[in-house]
Structures are given as C-alpha cells and as structure tokens.
Amino acid sequence: MNEEDSLSCDATATGILQCLRMLAEEAASLHLTRTLTALRDAIETCVAERTEPGFDIDTVVQGLVRVIH
C-alpha cells in the first residue's frame, strides 16, 4: 500500500478501538500504568461516542478488563 492509498481509507470507530486495545495490551505488558490509564480513558471516550449499529459495550469493557489485569 502506498501513502496515497492510506490517506483514502475511511476511519471507523471499530478501527480506532482496535488500535487503542492493541496499544493497551502493549502498555500492560510493559507495565506502563499511566499510559494504560490514559488508553483506558481514550477507549471509554470512543465507546461513548460510537454510533455504529450492533455495538456491544460489554465486549469492549470485558476486553479492557482482561488487559488491565
């Protein structure tokens, strides 16, 4: 993929949440507590703003709980 292709992609709430979850997993593995807290807050904000149909907030929260613990 070249740079122009990546600029034409539409961002979605799902994509952003997936990226934030991956970052949270990495922060947890590195024991970056403050970073993990900031990512949790960002995930909660994205969840609150999400408007896509069929969204299950419990799945997101359960996944985040597993990462934090």
N, C-alpha and C positions, 0 to 999 in steps of 0.2 A: 504494500500500500504506500502510495506516495503522500506527500504533505497535503496536496490539494484534495485527495480523497478523504482524509481525516477531517478536513475543515467542512466538508459537505455532509458529514454524519449528523443526524439529529440526536441530541442528548435526551435521555429519558430518566425519570425518577428511579426506575429499576436499575439502570446502568450506574447511576451515581451511588445508590445504596450498595450495589455490589462492590464498587471501588472502595467505599468507606469501610465495608465489612472486611475486605482484604487488608486494608491498612490497619484496622483494629486488631486483626489476628497477628499481624507483624509486630505491632506495638506491644501486644500482650506477650509475645514470645521474647521480646527484648526487655520486658519489664519496664516499659516506659509509661508509668502510671498517669502522669499528667497528660501525655499525648493520648492515651486511651480514654481518659475522661473527656477530653476535647472532641475526640472522634465520636464518643457516645452521644454527646450533646448535638453534634452535627447530624448524626443518624436520626436522633429524635426529631430534630427540626425538619429533616427531609421527609420523615414519616408523616409529620403533622401537615406538611404542605402537599403531600402526594394526592393526586386527583385521579389516578388511573383506576378503572373499574377492576373489581376482583381482587383488590388488595387485602391482604391479611396481616394486620399489625402484629398479631400474636406470634406469627412465624418470625418476623423481624426481631422482635423483642427476645424470643427464645434463643435465636441465633446469637444475639449480642450477649446474653447472659452466659452462654457457653464460652464465648471468647473471653469475657471478663474473669470468669472463674477458671 
